[in-house]
Amino acid sequence: MAEELESNWVKLEPGVQVRLHFIDHKAMVRTVSDPIFGVPRAVNGLVFRVDKLNGNAVDKNFSLLSDKARGDMAGYLEGRRYLAYEFVWVKDAAGTVAPRLVEVRPI
């Protein structure tokens, strides 16, 4: 069951770029474990539904919790402008490192 749940989420490997196309999004508050103190804390997040991963059809979710990453996507949320683009993301290191938006490609 846990493996099945994990397979529904896009997992970024350090240094590997992924190209994603989004078809829906939700803003939400998520509870995460603080990486320094290990205590739960609430963070604002964006969750996107992904229909294409590196050009392949999928049905997955992609979550952004960092303020910067959410800010990078802010201009694409109104009117679901992200439908007209693919977004290339990379995670620069292992651990609790936020993904970085590398490129936005019109489709």
N, C-alpha and C positions, 0 to 999 in steps of 0.2 A: 504494500500500500504506500509506504513512504517513497519507494523508488518510483512508483507511478505518479505520485504528487510532484516529485522533483522533475520528472520528465515533462511536466506541463510548463516549466519555467525555462527561459533562456538563461543558460549559465555561461558566463564569460570566462575564458581561460586567459591567464596573464600573457600579454603581448600578441594575442590573436584578434585581428579585426573581424567583426561580424556586421553584415549588412541586413538591416531589419526594415520591414514595411509594416506599419501599424494600421489597424482598421477600427479601433475604438480605444477609449481611455477612461479611467476613473481616478479622481483625486481621493485619497483616503489617508487616514491616520493609522500607522502600524506601530505595534509594540516590538521593539528590538532590544537585544542585550547590548548594553554599552560595552565596547571592546576594551576599555581601560578598567572600569570598575566592576563589570559583570552584572550590573543591576539593570532591570528592565526600564526602558524609557520610551515615550511616545514620540514619533517623528512623522512629519508630513511626507507623503509619498505620492507618486504617480505610477499607476499600473497601466500598461498598454497591452492590448490584445494584438498578437503578431500573427500575420497570415503568410509571410514569406521570410525565410531565414537563408541568407546567401542565395537568393533566387529560388529556393525550394519551398513548396507549399508545406505549411505547418499550422498547428493550432496551439499556440503557446502564449505565455504571458511574459512581460519584461517589466521589471520594477526599477524605479529610480527613487532613491531616498536622499541623495545629496542635493543641497540647495543649488549648487552650480549646475548640475545636470538637469534639474527641474527647470532652472532658469533658461538653459539652452533650448528647452522644448516649449517654453511659455508662448512664444510667438506663433507656434503652430497649432495651439489648442483651440483657439476660437474658430468656429466654423469647421473644425476638424481638418484644418489645412494640411496636416501631416499625411492625409490620404494621397496627396500628389507627390510625395517624396519617399525616398529610401534614406535611412539614417545609418551611418557607419560608426560603430562604437568600438572602443578598445578599453581593456582594463590593463593599466600599466604595470601592476605588480600583484603579487599574491596577497591574501588576507583581506582586510576590510578597506580596500582602496576603491573609491568610487569610479565608475566608468567615465570615460572621456569621449565626447562627441568629436569625431575626426572629420567627418564630411557629411554634407546633405546633398543628395542627388535627386534632381527632378525626374519623374517617370512619365 
